[in-house]
Amino acid sequence: MSKPQQIALNSLHEWLHKETASVIDPLTNKATSIIKETKNRLDDTVDITEQLQKNSQAEMQKNNPKTNKFARNANKFAEGLIHILSEVKTPEQTNYSSTQTFSTNLEKTVNTTLQLRAQAYLYITPYFIFDRRKLDVVIKRLSDIHRELRDFITDKYVKAKTIEETTTNTEKLKQTITQARATQKEIEELQPKHESLKQQLTQTQQEIAATQTRPELTQITAAEDQINELRDNVKHNLRHLQKPFQKLQSLTRAGEAGMPLDDAKKLDEYLHDPFKALATEAEGYPQLKAILGKLNEAINKNKLKLKSTRLRKAQEQINTILNKDALITLQQNCKQANAKKQQLLTSETAATLQNKLTQFQDRCKQLQKENEATALCIKTLQEEHRKLQERITSEKRDIEKVITELTGKTVQISLN
């Protein structure tokens, strides 16, 4: 099997022209000749139509009642036909595309001319018989040349179409290659930025870890862990009172359960943050006891609509808190943990470290966002580049196949 002939993409058009010139040039010359003859026949048709126009105008000037109507019809027909024929423009350059367009436009003109003729002749007959005969001759000659042009395009000149399409596809291939290279350049420009962002992100994460392990902050973290544990404990100890507290708050807002404003605010705290509410109460939680007293009063007056099981558990918890001081130790632990955290937070060193940590964390979030966006952009561009490469391979293969069919030579297009 012979080795494929290597042809540079930029030289392909010139090479293909040389290889097909012996076949295409005669066909193009033939097309040019037919177009020229078509132009002549169009001119002849216009000339005969203008003669009909002059003759009808002359007849109209006679103002003969017998022929005046027919003359006006003939003049109108001639004027319309001249306009239609003058709209047909011959191509400046002969190729398959321009010739095909010219043939299509000519076909529409011929069909319209025949329709106008059929309609007009009914209204100008039997007058202008010599003009009609002359016009019939030139219209037939115009129709014949169009048929010859159409048959030539369909039968012989179609090979030129393949070559022109190959030239067009070659330009498309060049554009695809340009797009692929531009995409690859974007990827190469983004990759250093992506690497830099990853390095900055790693460094910032290390700075966060180093700051978090400073004793001043680890003590705060330990205090927060203790508070979270106590928060769960408080929530557990008041778990059966949450629904009754909600019911009591609704009664208070509706004016059905009188309660001092401070106690009402504390009730809201116990609903939203029981730890904070207990830790900030006076020793022995007098406000909580006052709230529980109001709750007992509402229960006794049957104002709280609760299921019997939930009501029993709530009453048991109210009793242990009011009569057995069940939360004394827990409250002391909450106060101590809360005070310790506040003391640590007021430390100047801790405040500075907390501020730095916040800055590092904000920067880390921003870097992560930019890094993810850049990574996504690179991934999108890589997928686009992959598809463009597939298009290049497909377009190149199709062009090589067509060239082989046209020239009988096996070629391989070089893209470099």
C-alpha positions as CSV (number, residue, x, y, z in Angstrom):
1,M,0.0,0.0,0.0
2,S,1.4,3.4,-1.0
3,K,2.3,5.9,1.6
4,P,-0.3,8.8,1.9
5,Q,0.9,12.1,0.5
6,Q,1.4,14.7,3.2
7,I,-0.2,18.1,2.5
8,A,0.0,21.1,4.8
9,L,-3.5,22.5,5.7
10,N,-2.5,26.0,4.6
11,S,-1.4,24.6,1.2
12,L,-4.4,22.4,0.7
13,H,-6.6,24.8,-1.3
14,E,-3.8,25.6,-3.8
15,W,-2.9,21.9,-4.1
16,L,-6.5,20.8,-4.7
17,H,-7.0,23.5,-7.3
18,K,-4.0,22.3,-9.3
19,E,-5.1,18.7,-9.0
20,T,-8.7,19.4,-10.2
21,A,-8.0,22.3,-12.6
22,S,-8.0,20.1,-15.7
23,V,-11.6,19.0,-14.9
24,I,-13.0,22.0,-13.1
25,D,-11.7,24.9,-15.3
26,P,-13.5,23.6,-18.5
27,L,-16.7,23.2,-16.4
28,T,-16.4,26.7,-15.0
29,N,-15.8,28.1,-18.5
30,K,-18.9,26.3,-19.7
31,A,-20.9,27.7,-16.8
32,T,-19.6,31.2,-17.6
33,S,-20.6,30.7,-21.2
34,I,-24.1,29.6,-20.3
35,I,-24.5,32.5,-17.9
36,K,-23.3,34.9,-20.6
37,E,-25.8,33.5,-23.1
38,T,-28.5,33.7,-20.4
39,K,-27.7,37.3,-19.9
40,N,-28.1,37.9,-23.6
41,R,-31.5,36.2,-23.7
42,L,-32.6,38.2,-20.7
43,D,-31.7,41.4,-22.5
44,D,-33.5,40.2,-25.6
45,T,-36.6,39.5,-23.6
46,V,-36.4,43.0,-22.0
47,D,-35.9,44.6,-25.4
48,I,-39.0,42.8,-26.9
49,T,-41.0,43.7,-23.7
50,E,-40.0,47.4,-24.0
51,Q,-41.1,47.3,-27.6
52,L,-44.5,46.0,-26.4
53,Q,-44.6,48.8,-23.9
54,K,-43.9,51.5,-26.5
55,N,-46.5,50.0,-28.9
56,S,-49.1,49.9,-26.2
57,Q,-48.4,53.4,-25.1
58,A,-48.7,54.6,-28.7
59,E,-52.1,52.8,-29.0
60,M,-53.2,54.4,-25.7
61,Q,-52.4,57.8,-27.1
62,K,-54.8,57.2,-30.0
63,N,-57.6,57.0,-27.4
64,N,-59.5,54.5,-29.5
65,P,-62.4,53.1,-27.4
66,K,-62.1,49.8,-29.2
67,T,-58.4,49.2,-28.3
68,N,-57.8,51.5,-25.3
69,K,-58.6,48.9,-22.6
70,F,-56.4,46.3,-24.3
71,A,-53.6,48.8,-24.7
72,R,-53.7,49.6,-21.0
73,N,-53.5,46.0,-20.1
74,A,-50.6,45.4,-22.4
75,N,-48.8,48.4,-21.0
76,K,-49.3,47.2,-17.4
77,F,-48.1,43.7,-18.3
78,A,-45.0,45.0,-20.1
79,E,-44.1,47.3,-17.2
80,G,-44.4,44.5,-14.6
81,L,-42.4,42.1,-16.8
82,I,-39.6,44.5,-17.3
83,H,-39.4,45.1,-13.5
84,I,-39.2,41.3,-12.9
85,L,-36.6,40.7,-15.6
86,S,-34.4,43.5,-14.4
87,E,-34.3,42.0,-10.9
88,V,-32.2,39.0,-12.2
89,K,-28.5,39.7,-11.5
90,T,-25.8,37.7,-13.2
91,P,-23.0,36.6,-10.8
92,E,-19.8,38.6,-10.8
93,Q,-17.7,35.4,-10.2
94,T,-18.5,32.0,-11.6
95,N,-18.5,29.1,-9.2
96,Y,-20.9,26.4,-8.2
97,S,-22.6,28.4,-5.4
98,S,-23.1,31.6,-7.4
99,T,-24.2,29.6,-10.5
100,Q,-26.7,27.6,-8.4
101,T,-28.1,30.8,-6.9
102,F,-28.4,32.4,-10.3
103,S,-30.2,29.3,-11.6
104,T,-32.7,29.3,-8.7
105,N,-33.4,33.0,-9.2
106,L,-33.8,32.6,-13.0
107,E,-36.2,29.7,-12.5
108,K,-38.4,31.9,-10.3
109,T,-38.3,34.6,-12.9
110,V,-39.2,32.3,-15.8
111,N,-42.1,30.8,-13.9
112,T,-43.4,34.2,-12.9
113,T,-43.0,35.4,-16.5
114,L,-45.0,32.5,-17.8
115,Q,-47.7,33.2,-15.2
116,L,-47.9,36.8,-16.1
117,R,-48.0,36.0,-19.8
118,A,-50.9,33.5,-19.3
119,Q,-52.9,36.0,-17.3
120,A,-52.1,39.1,-19.5
121,Y,-52.7,37.5,-22.9
122,L,-56.4,36.9,-22.0
123,Y,-56.8,40.7,-21.8
124,I,-54.7,41.9,-24.7
125,T,-55.8,39.3,-27.3
126,P,-56.4,39.6,-30.2
127,Y,-54.4,42.8,-30.4
128,F,-50.6,43.2,-30.3
129,I,-50.3,39.9,-32.1
130,F,-46.8,40.5,-33.6
131,D,-45.5,41.7,-30.2
132,R,-46.9,38.6,-28.5
133,R,-45.3,36.3,-31.1
134,K,-41.9,38.0,-30.6
135,L,-42.3,37.8,-26.9
136,D,-43.2,34.2,-27.0
137,V,-40.0,33.4,-28.9
138,V,-37.7,35.2,-26.5
139,I,-39.5,33.7,-23.4
140,K,-39.1,30.2,-24.9
141,R,-35.4,30.9,-25.6
142,L,-35.0,32.1,-22.0
143,S,-36.8,29.0,-20.7
144,D,-34.6,26.8,-22.8
145,I,-31.3,28.3,-21.6
146,H,-32.5,28.0,-18.0
147,R,-33.2,24.3,-18.6
148,E,-29.8,23.9,-20.1
149,L,-28.2,25.7,-17.1
150,R,-30.1,23.6,-14.6
151,D,-29.2,20.3,-16.3
152,F,-25.6,21.3,-16.5
153,I,-25.5,22.1,-12.8
154,T,-27.2,18.9,-11.8
155,D,-25.3,16.6,-14.1
156,K,-21.8,17.9,-14.7
157,Y,-21.0,20.9,-12.6
158,V,-21.8,19.1,-9.4
159,K,-18.2,18.1,-9.0
160,A,-17.4,21.8,-8.6
161,K,-19.8,21.8,-5.7
162,T,-17.8,19.1,-4.0
163,I,-14.6,21.0,-4.4
164,E,-16.1,24.3,-3.1
165,E,-17.6,22.5,-0.1
166,T,-14.2,21.0,0.5
167,T,-12.7,24.5,0.5
168,T,-15.4,25.7,2.8
169,N,-14.8,22.7,5.2
170,T,-11.1,23.4,5.1
171,E,-11.8,26.9,6.4
172,K,-14.0,25.4,9.1
173,L,-11.2,23.1,10.1
174,K,-8.9,26.0,10.4
175,Q,-11.4,27.8,12.6
176,T,-11.8,24.7,14.8
177,I,-8.0,24.4,15.1
178,T,-7.9,28.1,16.1
179,Q,-10.6,27.6,18.7
180,A,-8.8,24.5,20.1
181,R,-5.5,26.4,20.4
182,A,-7.2,29.4,22.1
183,T,-8.9,27.0,24.5
184,Q,-5.6,25.3,25.3
185,K,-4.0,28.7,25.8
186,E,-6.7,29.6,28.3
187,I,-6.1,26.3,30.2
188,E,-2.3,26.9,30.3
189,E,-2.9,30.5,31.6
190,L,-5.3,29.2,34.3
191,Q,-3.2,26.3,35.6
192,P,-0.5,28.5,37.3
193,K,-3.3,30.5,39.0
194,H,-4.9,27.2,40.1
195,E,-1.6,25.9,41.6
196,S,-1.0,29.3,43.3
197,L,-4.5,29.2,44.9
198,K,-3.9,25.6,46.1
199,Q,-0.6,26.6,47.7
200,Q,-2.2,29.7,49.3
201,L,-5.1,27.6,50.6
202,T,-2.7,25.0,52.1
203,Q,-0.6,27.7,53.8
204,T,-3.8,29.4,55.2
205,Q,-5.1,26.1,56.5
206,Q,-1.7,25.5,58.2
207,E,-1.9,29.0,59.8
208,I,-5.4,28.2,61.0
209,A,-4.2,25.0,62.6
210,A,-1.2,26.7,64.2
211,T,-3.4,29.5,65.6
212,Q,-6.0,27.1,66.9
213,T,-3.4,25.1,68.9
214,R,-2.3,28.2,70.8
215,P,-2.9,27.7,74.6
216,E,-5.0,30.9,74.8
217,L,-7.4,29.5,72.2
218,T,-7.4,25.9,73.2
219,Q,-8.6,27.0,76.7
220,I,-11.5,28.8,75.0
221,T,-12.2,25.8,72.9
222,A,-12.2,23.6,76.0
223,A,-14.5,26.1,77.7
224,E,-16.8,26.0,74.7
225,D,-16.8,22.2,74.7
226,Q,-17.8,22.3,78.4
227,I,-20.5,24.8,77.8
228,N,-21.9,22.7,74.9
229,E,-22.0,19.7,77.2
230,L,-23.8,21.7,79.9
231,R,-26.1,23.1,77.3
232,D,-27.2,19.6,76.4
233,N,-27.6,18.8,80.1
234,V,-29.8,21.8,80.8
235,K,-31.9,21.0,77.7
236,H,-32.3,17.4,78.9
237,N,-33.3,18.5,82.4
238,L,-36.0,20.9,81.0
239,R,-37.1,18.7,78.2
240,H,-40.6,18.0,79.6
241,L,-41.2,21.8,80.1
242,Q,-40.6,23.0,76.5
243,K,-44.2,22.5,75.3
244,P,-45.7,23.8,78.6
245,F,-43.4,26.9,78.4
246,Q,-44.7,27.5,74.8
247,K,-48.3,27.2,76.0
248,L,-47.6,29.5,78.9
249,Q,-46.0,32.1,76.7
250,S,-49.0,32.1,74.4
251,L,-51.3,32.6,77.5
252,T,-49.1,35.5,78.7
253,R,-49.1,37.3,75.3
254,A,-52.9,36.8,75.2
255,G,-53.2,38.4,78.6
256,E,-54.6,35.2,80.2
257,A,-51.6,34.6,82.5
258,G,-50.2,37.7,84.3
259,M,-46.4,37.7,84.4
260,P,-43.9,40.5,85.1
261,L,-42.0,41.7,82.1
262,D,-38.6,40.5,83.3
263,D,-40.0,37.0,83.9
264,A,-41.6,37.0,80.5
265,K,-38.3,37.8,78.9
266,K,-36.6,35.1,80.9
267,L,-39.3,32.6,79.8
268,D,-38.4,33.5,76.2
269,E,-34.7,32.8,77.0
270,Y,-35.6,29.4,78.5
271,L,-37.3,28.6,75.3
272,H,-34.5,29.6,73.0
273,D,-31.3,29.1,75.0
274,P,-31.9,27.3,78.3
275,F,-28.2,27.3,79.2
276,K,-27.8,31.0,78.9
277,A,-31.1,31.6,80.8
278,L,-29.9,29.4,83.7
279,A,-26.3,30.6,83.7
280,T,-27.4,34.3,83.9
281,E,-30.0,33.8,86.6
282,A,-29.4,34.7,90.3
283,E,-28.4,31.8,92.5
284,G,-31.2,29.5,93.2
285,Y,-32.9,30.5,89.9
286,P,-35.7,32.6,91.4
287,Q,-37.1,33.6,88.0
288,L,-37.4,30.1,86.8
289,K,-39.2,29.2,90.1
290,A,-41.6,32.1,89.5
291,I,-42.2,31.0,85.9
292,L,-42.9,27.4,87.2
293,G,-45.3,28.9,89.8
294,K,-47.2,30.6,87.0
295,L,-47.1,27.3,85.0
296,N,-48.5,25.4,88.0
297,E,-51.3,28.0,88.4
298,A,-52.2,27.6,84.7
299,I,-52.3,23.9,85.0
300,N,-54.5,24.0,88.1
301,K,-56.9,26.3,86.3
302,N,-56.9,23.8,83.4
303,K,-55.7,26.5,81.0
304,L,-53.0,24.4,79.4
305,K,-54.2,22.0,76.8
306,L,-51.7,19.1,77.2
307,K,-52.0,15.3,76.8
308,S,-52.1,13.5,80.1
309,T,-48.7,11.8,79.7
310,R,-47.0,15.1,78.8
311,L,-48.8,16.9,81.6
312,R,-47.8,14.3,84.2
313,K,-44.1,14.5,83.2
314,A,-44.2,18.3,83.3
315,Q,-45.6,18.2,86.8
316,E,-43.0,15.8,88.0
317,Q,-40.2,18.0,86.6
318,I,-41.8,21.1,88.1
319,N,-41.9,19.4,91.5
320,T,-38.2,18.3,91.4
321,I,-37.1,21.8,90.5
322,L,-39.3,23.7,93.0
323,N,-39.1,21.4,95.9
324,K,-35.9,19.4,95.5
325,D,-33.6,22.1,94.1
326,A,-32.7,19.7,91.3
327,L,-30.9,22.3,89.2
328,I,-28.7,23.9,91.9
329,T,-25.5,22.0,91.1
330,L,-26.1,22.3,87.3
331,Q,-26.7,26.1,87.6
332,Q,-23.4,26.5,89.6
333,N,-21.5,24.6,86.9
334,C,-23.2,26.7,84.1
335,K,-22.3,29.9,85.9
336,Q,-18.7,28.8,86.4
337,A,-18.2,27.7,82.8
338,N,-19.8,30.8,81.4
339,A,-17.7,33.1,83.6
340,K,-14.5,31.2,82.7
341,K,-15.3,31.6,79.0
342,Q,-16.0,35.4,79.4
343,Q,-12.8,35.8,81.3
344,L,-10.8,34.0,78.6
345,L,-12.4,36.1,75.9
346,T,-11.5,39.3,77.7
347,S,-7.8,38.4,77.4
348,E,-6.1,40.8,75.0
349,T,-3.9,38.0,73.6
350,A,-6.9,35.7,73.1
351,A,-8.9,38.6,71.5
352,T,-6.0,39.2,69.1
353,L,-5.7,35.5,68.3
354,Q,-9.4,35.2,67.8
355,N,-9.3,38.1,65.4
356,K,-6.4,36.6,63.4
357,L,-8.2,33.2,63.4
358,T,-11.4,34.9,62.0
359,Q,-9.3,36.6,59.3
360,F,-7.6,33.3,58.4
361,Q,-10.9,31.5,58.2
362,D,-12.5,34.2,56.0
363,R,-9.4,34.1,53.7
364,C,-9.6,30.3,53.6
365,K,-13.3,30.5,52.5
366,Q,-12.4,33.0,49.8
367,L,-9.5,30.9,48.6
368,Q,-11.6,27.8,48.5
369,K,-14.3,29.6,46.5
370,E,-11.7,30.9,44.0
371,N,-10.0,27.6,43.8
372,E,-13.2,25.7,43.2
373,A,-14.2,28.2,40.5
374,T,-10.9,28.0,38.8
375,A,-10.9,24.2,38.9
376,L,-14.4,24.2,37.4
377,C,-13.3,26.6,34.7
378,I,-10.3,24.4,33.8
379,K,-12.4,21.3,33.8
380,T,-15.0,23.0,31.5
381,L,-12.2,24.2,29.1
382,Q,-10.6,20.8,29.1
383,E,-13.9,19.2,28.1
384,E,-14.4,21.9,25.4
385,H,-10.9,21.2,24.2
386,R,-11.5,17.5,24.0
387,K,-14.6,18.0,21.9
388,L,-12.8,20.4,19.6
389,Q,-10.0,17.8,19.2
390,E,-12.6,15.2,18.2
391,R,-14.1,17.7,15.7
392,I,-10.7,18.3,14.2
393,T,-10.1,14.6,13.8
394,S,-13.5,14.1,12.3
395,E,-13.4,17.1,10.0
396,K,-9.8,16.2,8.8
397,R,-10.8,12.6,8.1
398,D,-13.9,13.7,6.1
399,I,-11.8,16.2,4.0
400,E,-9.2,13.5,3.3
401,K,-11.9,11.1,2.2
402,V,-13.5,13.6,-0.2
403,I,-10.1,14.5,-1.7
404,T,-9.3,10.9,-2.3
405,E,-12.6,10.5,-4.1
406,L,-12.0,13.6,-6.2
407,T,-8.3,13.0,-7.1
408,G,-7.9,9.3,-6.6
409,K,-4.9,10.0,-4.4
410,T,-4.5,9.1,-0.7
411,V,-3.6,12.2,1.2
412,Q,-2.9,13.0,4.8
413,I,-3.4,16.6,6.0
414,S,-0.7,18.0,8.2
415,L,-2.0,20.4,10.8
416,N,1.3,21.8,11.9
